[in-house]
Amino acid sequence: MLTIFTIVLNGEPYIEQHLATLRSLTIPWQWRIVEGVAAPTHCTSWCRQMPDKWHRDCVSIDGTHEYVRAVNNTPHVTCSWRHSPWDGKVAMVAKALEGVNDGVVMQVDSDEIWQAWQLERVYRLMLPQAPGTAARFACRYWVGPTKVLTSKTGWARGDLEWLRAWRWGDGVRFERHEPPIVSGFDRCVSIESTEELGLVFDHFAYVTEQQIAMKQDYYGYHGLVRAWHRLQETSGPVNLQEFFPWAVGATADDVGI
């Protein structure tokens, strides 16, 4: 079985794009969604408390909660939420993977878009691996509606980016979410190997102003909204660190969509 999990708060407009793809799969699958506010604890203790303006009773305010309620307990889909903060993102992951003891597990964030054939190829790649084996993937990392990273080194391409699939088994569990590390992790399918198989996903991480404003508040990125708007006004390749100071070694360009 391929178990896909998504932890989310305010995941529109992307959260609703996954299910049609999943329903076209020819492999056994399930989608576990856990929604809500994560307290800044454990591996996300460096984050800030999510401001009240981004949630209502600890669930989404952008339509995500209504969508999650609508798809909950439809075939292959199980959703969870609560009206108090989760004990960090790692607790949300643990809830998502309750009862999962075998198969292949993938983390797919609400803003990460995969094609059906890619998910099937990931499943067949990982199923023969030893439990605890991970796989790294490249992504087209979007920093605006038409802007994508062009560099293959530096920020967003570190040694733990993007760990997104694991061969599950007895005793395998998530120890951290940021970065996503499981117990017994000592083997990894390389990013070069998955790229050769065409397993490159689209990561719409910095595309909408709502995303940017929420990141600014939650991660403490001072002036992020203003910098993001300046970035959108550029043309041609740019040094992304001039706009996002933490984006060391990254360049971005306009793809002209």
Buried (B, 14 or more C-beta within 10 A) or exposed (E): BBBBBBBBBBBBBBBBBBBEBBBEBEBEBBBBBBBBBBBBBBBBEEBEEBEEEBBEEBBBBBBBBEBBEEBBEEEBBBBBBBEEBBEBBBBBBBBBBEEBEBBBBBBBBBBBBBBBBBBBBBBEBBBEBEBBBBBBBBBBBBBBEEBBBBBEEBBBBEEEBBBBBBBBBEEBBBBBBBEBBBEBBEEBBEBEBBBEBEBBBBBBBBBBEBBBBBBBBBBEBEEBBEBBEEBBEBEEEBEBBEBBEEBEBBBBBBEEE
